[in-house]
Amino acid sequence: MYYNVHNNYVYLYYRWGQVFILDCVATYEPRDERDATSILERVTPRLAHANAAVVLSAVKVRRVFHLHVDNAKGFVVLFNY
């Protein structure tokens, strides 16, 4: 198993590897709204994962990154502050 940064093969890692990667992604500061949107699009499928730890890590990433995205663009907001 490997992780190719350019092709986003996060799904190739085992469950706990995905949790580690998603937790690292949650600490990343996006450069702009497009960067945040791209990450949200790639993390969203992890919300349907069978492992609860992967789902919770994906929720953490969405919680951090949704603040950087204009909600008028159609992203579903899971948290309202």
C-alpha positions as CSV (number, residue, x, y, z in Angstrom):
1,M,0.0,0.0,0.0
2,Y,1.2,3.5,-0.8
3,Y,0.0,7.0,-0.9
4,N,0.4,9.0,-4.1
5,V,0.0,12.7,-3.2
6,H,-0.8,13.7,-6.8
7,N,-3.5,11.2,-7.4
8,N,-5.1,11.1,-3.9
9,Y,-5.0,7.4,-3.3
10,V,-6.1,7.8,0.4
11,Y,-8.6,5.0,-0.1
12,L,-5.7,2.5,-0.7
13,Y,-4.6,2.7,2.9
14,Y,-6.0,0.6,5.6
15,R,-8.4,2.1,8.1
16,W,-6.0,3.4,10.6
17,G,-3.7,4.8,7.9
18,Q,-6.7,6.8,6.6
19,V,-7.4,8.1,10.1
20,F,-3.8,9.3,10.4
21,I,-3.9,11.0,7.0
22,L,-7.2,12.7,7.6
23,D,-6.0,14.0,11.0
24,C,-3.0,15.4,9.3
25,V,-5.2,17.0,6.6
26,A,-7.3,18.6,9.3
27,T,-4.3,20.6,10.4
28,Y,-3.6,22.0,6.9
29,E,-4.4,25.6,6.2
30,P,-5.9,25.9,2.7
31,R,-4.5,28.6,0.4
32,D,-7.8,29.7,-1.0
33,E,-11.4,28.6,-1.3
34,R,-10.7,26.4,-4.3
35,D,-8.1,24.5,-2.3
36,A,-10.6,23.9,0.5
37,T,-13.3,22.9,-1.9
38,S,-11.0,20.3,-3.5
39,I,-10.1,18.8,-0.2
40,L,-13.8,18.7,0.9
41,E,-14.7,16.9,-2.4
42,R,-12.0,14.2,-1.7
43,V,-12.8,13.7,1.9
44,T,-16.6,13.5,1.6
45,P,-16.7,9.8,0.4
46,R,-15.0,8.9,3.7
47,L,-18.2,9.8,5.5
48,A,-19.7,6.5,4.3
49,H,-16.8,4.4,5.5
50,A,-17.5,1.3,7.6
51,N,-15.0,2.3,10.2
52,A,-16.3,4.9,12.7
53,A,-12.8,6.3,13.3
54,V,-12.4,7.1,9.6
55,V,-15.9,8.7,9.5
56,L,-15.1,10.9,12.6
57,S,-11.8,12.0,11.1
58,A,-13.6,12.9,7.9
59,V,-16.1,14.9,9.9
60,K,-13.2,16.7,11.6
61,V,-11.8,17.7,8.3
62,R,-15.1,18.9,7.0
63,R,-15.7,20.9,10.2
64,V,-12.4,22.7,9.7
65,F,-12.6,23.2,5.9
66,H,-16.2,24.2,5.5
67,L,-15.3,27.6,7.1
68,H,-13.2,28.3,4.1
69,V,-15.9,27.7,1.5
70,D,-18.7,30.0,0.5
71,N,-21.9,28.2,1.4
72,A,-23.7,29.7,-1.6
73,K,-21.7,27.3,-3.8
74,G,-23.8,24.3,-2.8
75,F,-21.8,22.5,-0.2
76,V,-23.9,21.0,2.6
77,V,-22.9,22.5,5.9
78,L,-22.8,20.0,8.7
79,F,-22.1,22.5,11.5
80,N,-23.5,25.9,12.1
81,Y,-21.8,28.1,14.6
